[in-house]
Amino acid sequence: MATLRAPCDEGVVRSKPAASPCGPLSEPWVLAATIIGSAMAFIDGTVVNVALPQIQERLGATAVDAQWIVESYALFLAALILVGGSLGDHYGRRRIYSLGIVIFAVASVACGLALTPMQLIVARAVQGIGGAMLVPGSLAIISASFDEARRGRAIGTWSGFSGITAALGPVLGGYLVENVSWRAAFLINVPLAVVVLLIVARHVPESRDPDARRLDIPGAVLATVGLGGVVFGLIEVQSNGFTDPIVLLSLLAGAAALVGFVVVERRSREPMMPLTLFRTRNFTGANLLTLLLYAGLGGSLYFLPFNLIQVHGYSATAAGSAFLPFIIITFLMSRWAGGLVTRYGAKLPLVIGPTIAAGGFLLFALPGTDGSYWTTFFPAICVQGFGMSLVIAPLTTTAMNSVTGRHSGLASGVNNAVSRTAALLAIPVLGIFVFLTFSAALDASVANLDLPPAAVQQLETEKVDLGGAEVPEGLSGGTAAAVDAAIAEAFVAGFRVAMFVAAGLALLSALAAALIIEGKGSTARTQEAGQPDAKAAPA
């Protein structure tokens, strides 16, 4: 999901007053530090998606391992990002941002030196912890360093360079993977981190929030354990089945922790995710839409590079470039889409946008195992880009305007975290659909090829690699080609099911917007700033 920034980034910046304004001479340096730091996390996520097929081949990773390489990072980022922002408010935004950069860089070195899938998974988890400090820290520094008169231009500059990063990141990542190594895609973070740390030390002022909310450590622990348990269970289902005791125990433990998270957040005086925000229809509708739509987007885009590289034979650079039309369309149309909110209200574009995006998912399901990019994936990418461009700005506006006063920044942060959680959960869920469909389709094809029992058994073992499954040795040329084609067609079958599920999620998000979000002219009830929740008092 790294191809598309999470919603409400700019909302988080706009909602906070400047705590320590920087001087005119320091402004470019502050922007450079925040832009490069954000680019580290963004490019890294993009690079991993493109690099996974090569990582799977070089490290002997299974498809389950590949999911964990993405999910271990996303888990800690999604669960801790709200706490990461609070750490900066309490202990100094510059200090926590710098610490996040250091952790991210050290973990990147560990990623680049990993010799086994497990080593890479652990290093990615540590990267996620650094990212949880780094991502909100870059935005908090902008809000703390620029006063209201200059903040708009700073936000515009940051957003513009973020758009450039989004466009160049996949191409750069693909080039490094193809021409250097997948390891270089992680090690490139080290010189970037050094540059950021030098700029921060010399030019970025320190700032804190004397009225910062208390750190919600119990909430953060329960969120991490809950999401981790659920994700572990869903991923392990693909290799062990639903009846495996470890899978069942993991799912039950994760669900129990998430229930505990809700209880703790409801009783805490200063929770990291105040449940009172969800009393507002527009806030609830915006987050339900985010959960469904970004689940479909994040889950489906995880499998796209595998299809392009393993089935269609794209190079890593070509696969990284394939999604450029999506990024360009959303970047160019975002300002126009924002104007639609003023003219028609947020509800209409939030119904139409996901519906168009659903059409894009369905178009992704049409290509087979061959065909030109321009007639297969390009139309789907353009349609999906147009649909998402109608969503991004109205969604941020709805989340921001659904509450009032100082809660607007918290509302933006919650919506941002929900989008990351959606992709975190969607990848293993769609992975189950892909694996089951792939397995059934491959079994059906193999049954018609009259393969030796040893070859059938080897293919059964190779199923965990999905599209990266290898053809059994010792087969004749024609039979080997038929098996290779069967593997590709089986993966396409699984990919199509994932796209159908993603389309269904997008349509459900449009339905949620239609039923919950209030239209233009209606009086939206918002949570007043500072209004306590009588039911939230601790025992």
C-alpha positions in Angstrom: 0.0 0.0 0.0 3.0 2.2 0.0 2.2 3.3 -3.5 -0.5 5.5 -2.1 0.0 7.7 1.0 -2.3 7.1 3.8 -5.1 9.6 4.1 -5.1 12.6 6.4 -1.3 13.3 6.4 -1.9 16.9 5.6 -4.7 17.0 8.1 -2.4 16.1 10.9 -0.1 19.0 9.9 -2.8 21.6 9.5 -4.5 20.9 12.8 -1.6 21.9 15.2 -0.3 25.3 16.2 3.3 26.1 15.8 5.1 25.4 19.0 8.6 26.6 18.0 8.6 28.6 14.7 11.8 28.4 12.7 13.4 31.4 11.1 13.3 32.1 7.4 16.8 30.9 6.9 16.0 27.5 8.5 12.7 26.9 6.6 14.3 25.2 3.6 16.4 23.0 5.9 13.4 22.0 8.0 11.5 21.0 4.9 14.4 19.1 3.5 14.7 17.1 6.7 11.0 16.2 6.8 10.8 15.4 3.1 13.8 13.2 3.0 12.8 11.4 6.2 9.3 10.8 4.9 10.8 9.6 1.6 12.9 7.0 3.4 9.8 5.3 4.8 7.8 5.7 1.7 10.4 4.5 -0.8 11.3 1.6 1.5 7.7 0.3 1.5 7.5 0.6 -2.3 10.8 -1.1 -2.9 9.8 -4.1 -0.8 6.7 -4.7 -2.9 8.8 -4.8 -6.1 11.7 -6.7 -4.5 9.7 -9.5 -3.0 9.8 -11.8 -6.0 13.6 -11.6 -6.1 13.8 -11.9 -2.3 11.6 -15.0 -2.5 14.0 -16.5 -5.1 17.3 -15.5 -3.5 16.5 -16.3 0.1 14.3 -19.3 -0.6 11.3 -17.6 1.0 7.8 -19.0 0.7 4.8 -16.9 -0.1 4.0 -16.9 3.6 7.5 -15.6 4.4 6.9 -12.9 1.8 3.7 -11.8 3.5 5.5 -11.6 6.8 8.3 -9.5 5.3 5.6 -6.9 4.6 3.3 -7.5 7.5 6.0 -7.4 10.3 6.8 -3.8 9.3 3.1 -2.8 8.8 2.1 -4.3 12.1 4.3 -2.2 14.3 3.8 0.9 12.1 0.0 0.6 12.3 -0.2 -0.3 16.0 2.4 2.3 17.3 2.0 5.3 14.9 -0.4 7.1 17.3 2.0 6.5 20.2 4.9 7.6 18.1 3.3 11.0 17.7 2.7 11.3 21.4 6.3 10.4 22.2 7.4 13.5 20.2 4.9 15.7 22.0 6.2 14.5 25.4 10.0 14.1 24.9 10.7 16.5 22.0 9.7 16.1 18.4 13.2 16.6 17.1 14.6 14.0 19.5 12.0 11.3 18.8 12.3 12.0 15.0 16.0 11.6 15.1 15.7 8.4 17.2 13.2 7.1 14.6 15.7 7.8 11.8 18.5 6.0 13.7 16.3 2.9 14.4 15.1 2.9 10.8 18.6 3.1 9.4 20.1 0.4 11.7 17.2 -1.9 10.8 17.7 -1.1 7.1 21.3 -2.3 7.4 20.1 -5.5 9.1 17.6 -6.0 6.3 20.3 -5.5 3.7 22.6 -8.1 5.4 19.8 -10.7 6.2 20.7 -14.2 5.1 17.4 -15.9 6.0 13.8 -14.9 5.6 13.4 -14.9 9.5 16.3 -12.5 9.8 14.7 -10.2 7.3 11.3 -10.4 9.0 12.7 -9.4 12.4 14.7 -6.5 10.9 11.5 -5.3 9.1 9.7 -5.4 12.4 12.3 -3.1 13.9 12.0 -0.9 10.9 8.3 -0.6 11.7 9.1 0.6 15.2 11.4 3.3 13.8 8.8 4.2 11.2 6.2 4.7 13.9 8.4 7.5 15.3 9.6 8.7 11.9 6.4 9.1 10.0 4.3 11.2 12.5 7.5 13.0 13.6 8.1 14.5 10.1 4.6 15.9 10.1 4.8 17.1 13.7 8.0 19.0 13.0 6.3 20.9 10.2 3.4 21.8 12.4 5.7 22.9 15.2 8.1 24.9 13.0 5.9 26.9 10.7 3.3 29.5 11.9 -0.1 29.6 10.3 0.8 32.2 7.7 3.7 30.1 6.3 2.4 26.6 7.0 0.2 26.4 3.9 3.2 26.9 1.6 5.2 24.4 3.7 2.5 21.8 3.4 2.2 22.4 -0.3 5.9 21.9 -0.7 5.9 18.7 1.4 2.9 17.3 -0.5 4.5 18.1 -3.9 7.7 16.4 -3.1 5.8 13.5 -1.6 4.0 13.2 -5.0 7.4 13.2 -6.7 8.6 10.5 -4.3 5.5 8.4 -5.0 6.2 8.6 -8.7 10.0 8.0 -8.6 10.1 5.6 -5.7 8.8 2.4 -7.5 11.0 3.1 -10.5 14.1 3.7 -8.4 13.3 0.6 -6.3 12.8 -1.5 -9.4 16.1 -0.2 -10.9 18.1 -1.1 -7.8 16.5 -4.5 -7.5 17.2 -5.3 -11.2 20.6 -3.8 -11.6 22.2 -3.9 -8.2 20.5 -6.2 -5.7 17.4 -6.2 -3.5 19.8 -5.5 -0.6 20.7 -2.2 -2.1 17.0 -1.2 -1.9 17.4 -1.3 1.9 21.0 0.0 2.2 20.1 3.2 0.3 18.4 4.4 3.5 21.8 4.7 5.3 23.2 7.8 3.4 19.7 9.3 3.4 19.5 8.9 7.2 23.0 10.5 7.7 21.9 13.5 5.7 18.6 13.9 7.7 20.4 13.6 11.0 23.0 16.3 10.1 20.2 18.7 9.0 18.1 18.0 12.0 21.0 18.6 14.4 22.0 21.9 12.8 18.7 23.5 11.7 15.5 21.9 13.2 14.3 23.5 16.5 13.2 21.3 19.3 9.6 21.5 20.4 7.2 19.9 22.8 3.5 20.1 23.7 3.0 21.0 27.3 -0.6 19.9 27.0 0.1 16.6 25.4 -2.1 13.7 26.0 -0.6 11.0 28.4 1.1 8.1 26.8 -1.4 5.2 26.4 1.1 2.3 26.9 -1.6 -0.3 27.8 -3.6 0.6 24.7 -0.5 0.4 22.5 0.5 -3.0 23.9 -3.0 -4.4 23.4 -3.3 -3.0 19.9 0.1 -4.6 18.9 -0.7 -8.0 20.5 -4.3 -8.0 19.1 -3.3 -7.1 15.6 -0.3 -9.4 15.7 -2.3 -12.4 16.9 -4.9 -11.9 14.3 -2.4 -11.4 11.5 -0.3 -14.4 12.6 -3.3 -16.6 12.6 -4.6 -15.4 9.2 -1.1 -15.9 7.6 -0.5 -19.3 9.1 -3.9 -20.5 7.9 -2.5 -20.7 4.4 0.0 -23.4 5.3 -1.6 -25.1 8.4 -5.3 -24.7 7.8 -8.0 -23.3 10.1 -8.1 -26.3 12.4 -4.5 -26.1 13.4 -4.3 -25.4 17.2 -1.7 -22.7 16.9 -3.8 -20.9 14.3 -6.9 -21.1 16.5 -5.1 -20.0 19.7 -3.5 -17.1 17.8 -6.8 -15.9 16.4 -8.5 -16.2 19.8 -5.7 -14.4 21.7 -5.6 -11.6 19.1 -9.4 -11.2 19.2 -9.3 -11.1 23.1 -6.5 -8.5 23.1 -8.5 -6.3 20.6 -11.6 -6.6 22.9 -9.3 -5.6 25.8 -8.0 -2.6 23.7 -11.6 -1.4 23.3 -12.3 -1.7 27.0 -9.1 0.1 28.0 -9.7 2.9 25.5 -13.2 3.3 26.8 -12.1 3.6 30.4 -9.0 5.7 29.9 -9.0 9.4 30.5 -6.7 10.1 27.6 -6.8 7.1 25.2 -4.7 7.1 22.1 -7.9 6.3 20.1 -10.9 8.0 21.9 -14.0 6.0 21.1 -16.1 9.2 21.7 -15.0 10.4 18.3 -17.0 7.6 16.7 -20.2 9.1 18.1 -20.1 11.4 15.1 -21.8 9.9 12.0 -19.3 11.5 9.5 -16.3 10.3 11.5 -17.7 6.8 11.8 -18.6 6.8 8.1 -15.2 8.1 7.0 -13.3 5.5 9.0 -15.6 2.6 7.8 -15.0 3.7 4.2 -11.3 3.9 4.9 -11.2 0.5 6.4 -13.0 -1.2 3.5 -11.5 0.7 0.6 -7.9 0.8 1.7 -8.2 -2.9 2.6 -9.1 -3.7 -1.0 -6.4 -1.4 -2.3 -3.6 -2.5 0.0 -4.4 -6.2 -0.3 -4.7 -6.2 -4.0 -1.6 -4.1 -4.7 0.5 -6.5 -2.7 -0.1 -9.3 -5.2 0.2 -7.1 -8.4 4.1 -7.1 -8.6 4.0 -10.9 -8.3 1.7 -11.1 -11.2 3.7 -8.7 -13.3 7.1 -10.3 -12.6 6.4 -14.0 -12.1 3.6 -14.5 -14.6 4.0 -11.7 -17.2 7.8 -11.6 -17.1 8.2 -7.9 -16.3 11.6 -6.7 -15.0 11.6 -5.2 -11.6 12.0 -1.7 -13.2 9.1 -2.3 -15.5 7.0 -3.6 -12.6 7.9 -0.5 -10.5 7.0 1.8 -13.4 3.7 0.0 -14.2 1.7 1.9 -11.5 3.0 5.4 -12.5 -0.3 6.4 -14.2 -2.2 5.8 -11.0 0.2 8.1 -9.1 0.2 10.8 -11.7 -3.6 10.8 -12.0 -4.2 11.0 -8.2 -1.5 13.7 -7.9 -2.8 15.9 -10.7 -6.5 15.5 -9.8 -6.3 15.9 -6.0 -6.8 19.6 -6.0 -9.7 19.4 -8.4 -11.3 16.7 -6.3 -10.9 18.9 -3.2 -13.0 21.5 -4.9 -15.8 19.1 -5.4 -16.3 19.1 -1.6 -17.1 22.8 -1.6 -19.5 22.5 -4.5 -21.2 19.2 -3.8 -20.2 18.2 -0.3 -18.1 15.2 0.6 -20.8 12.5 0.3 -21.2 12.4 -3.5 -17.5 12.0 -4.4 -17.1 9.4 -1.5 -19.8 7.4 -3.1 -18.8 7.8 -6.8 -15.0 7.4 -6.2 -15.0 4.0 -4.6 -17.6 2.8 -7.2 -15.2 3.8 -10.0 -12.3 2.2 -8.0 -14.3 -1.0 -7.9 -14.5 -0.9 -11.7 -10.7 -0.7 -11.7 -10.3 -3.8 -9.6 -12.6 -5.7 -12.0 -10.5 -4.6 -14.9 -7.5 -6.0 -13.2 -9.2 -9.4 -13.2 -9.5 -9.4 -17.0 -5.8 -10.1 -18.2 -4.7 -13.7 -18.6 -1.0 -14.8 -18.7 0.0 -12.6 -21.7 -0.8 -9.4 -23.6 0.6 -5.9 -23.9 0.7 -3.7 -20.8 -1.3 -1.0 -22.6 -4.2 -3.4 -23.2 -4.1 -5.3 -20.0 -3.1 -3.4 -16.8 -2.9 0.2 -18.1 -6.7 0.7 -18.4 -7.3 -0.8 -14.9 -4.6 1.4 -13.3 -6.1 4.5 -14.9 -9.6 3.8 -13.9 -8.5 3.0 -10.3 -6.4 6.1 -10.2 -9.4 8.3 -11.3 -11.6 6.6 -8.7 -9.1 7.1 -5.8 -8.5 10.7 -6.8 -12.1 11.4 -6.0 -11.7 9.9 -2.5 -8.4 11.2 -1.1 -9.2 14.9 -0.5 -12.9 14.5 0.4 -12.0 11.7 2.9 -9.4 14.0 4.6 -11.9 16.8 4.7 -14.6 14.6 6.2 -12.4 13.2 8.9 -11.0 16.7 9.8 -14.4 18.4 9.8 -16.3 15.7 11.7 -14.9 16.9 15.0 -14.1 20.4 16.3 -11.3 22.2 18.1 -8.1 20.4 19.2 -9.6 17.0 18.4 -9.2 17.5 14.7 -5.6 16.5 14.8 -6.4 13.4 16.7 -9.2 12.5 14.3 -6.8 12.8 11.4 -4.3 10.6 13.2 -6.9 7.9 13.9 -8.1 7.9 10.3 -4.5 7.6 9.1 -3.9 4.6 11.4 -7.1 3.0 10.3 -5.9 3.1 6.7 -2.7 1.3 7.6 -4.5 -1.2 9.7 -6.8 -2.0 6.8 -3.9 -2.9 4.5 -2.3 -4.9 7.4 -5.3 -7.1 7.8 -6.2 -7.3 4.1 -3.0 -8.9 2.9 -3.4 -12.2 4.9 -7.1 -12.3 4.3 -6.7 -11.9 0.5 -3.8 -14.3 0.8 -6.1 -17.0 2.0 -8.3 -16.5 -1.1 -5.4 -16.5 -3.4 -3.8 -19.6 -1.9 -7.0 -21.7 -1.9 -7.8 -20.7 -5.5 -4.2 -21.3 -6.7 -4.1 -24.7 -5.0 -7.4 -25.8 -6.5 -6.6 -24.5 -10.0 -3.1 -26.2 -10.0 -4.6 -29.5 -8.8 -7.1 -29.4 -11.6 -4.4 -28.7 -14.2 -2.0 -31.4 -12.8 -4.7 -34.0 -12.9 -4.9 -33.7 -16.7 -1.1 -33.9 -17.2 -0.6 -37.5 -15.9 2.5 -36.5 -14.0 4.7 -39.0 -12.1 3.7 -39.3 -8.4 7.1 -37.8 -7.4 6.5 -34.7 -9.5 2.9 -34.4 -8.1 4.3 -34.5 -4.6 7.0 -31.9 -5.4 4.3 -29.6 -6.8 2.3 -30.0 -3.7 5.3 -28.9 -1.7 5.9 -25.9 -4.0 2.3 -24.6 -3.6 3.5 -22.4 -0.7 5.5 -20.4 -3.2 2.4 -19.5 -5.3 3.5 -18.0 -8.6 7.2 -18.6 -7.6 6.6 -22.4 -7.6 9.3 -24.3 -9.5 8.7 -26.9 -12.2 9.6 -30.4 -10.9 12.9 -31.8 -12.3 13.1 -34.7 -14.7 10.1 -33.8 -16.8 10.2 -33.7 -20.6 10.3 -30.3 -22.4 6.7 -30.3 -23.4 5.5 -31.5 -20.0 7.7 -29.0 -18.1 6.3 -26.2 -20.3 2.7 -27.4 -19.5 3.4 -27.4 -15.8 5.0 -24.0 -16.0 1.9 -22.7 -17.8 -0.4 -24.3 -15.2 1.4 -22.6 -12.4 1.0 -19.2 -14.1 -2.6 -19.8 -14.9 -3.3 -21.0 -11.3 -1.8 -17.8 -9.9 -3.8 -15.6 -12.3 -6.9 -17.5 -11.1 -6.0 -16.6 -7.5 -5.2 -13.0 -8.4 -8.6 -12.6 -10.1 -10.4 -13.8 -6.9 -8.4 -11.2 -4.9 -9.5 -8.5 -7.3 -13.1 -9.6 -7.1 -12.9 -9.4 -3.3 -11.2 -6.0 -3.5 -14.0 -4.8 -5.8 -16.6 -6.0 -3.3 -14.8 -4.1 -0.5 -14.8 -1.0 -2.6 -18.5 -1.2 -3.3 -19.2 -1.8 0.4 -17.2 1.4 1.2 -19.3 3.3 -1.3 -22.4 1.9 0.4 -21.1 2.9 3.8 -20.6 6.5 2.5 -24.1 6.6 1.0 -25.8 5.4 4.2 -23.7 7.0 6.9 -21.9 10.2 5.7 -24.2 13.2 5.7 -24.8 15.1 2.5 -24.2 18.8 1.7 -26.5 21.0 3.7 -27.2 18.6 6.5 -26.1 19.6 10.0 -23.3 17.2 11.0 -22.9 16.7 14.7 -19.3 17.0 15.8 -17.5 16.2 19.0 -16.8 19.5 20.8 -13.2 20.2 21.7 -12.5 19.2 25.2 -15.9 17.7 25.8 -15.4 14.8 28.2 -17.1 11.5 27.8 -19.0 10.6 31.0 -18.7 6.9 30.2 -15.0 7.1 29.6 -14.0 7.8 33.2 -11.8 5.2 34.8 -13.1 3.0 37.6 
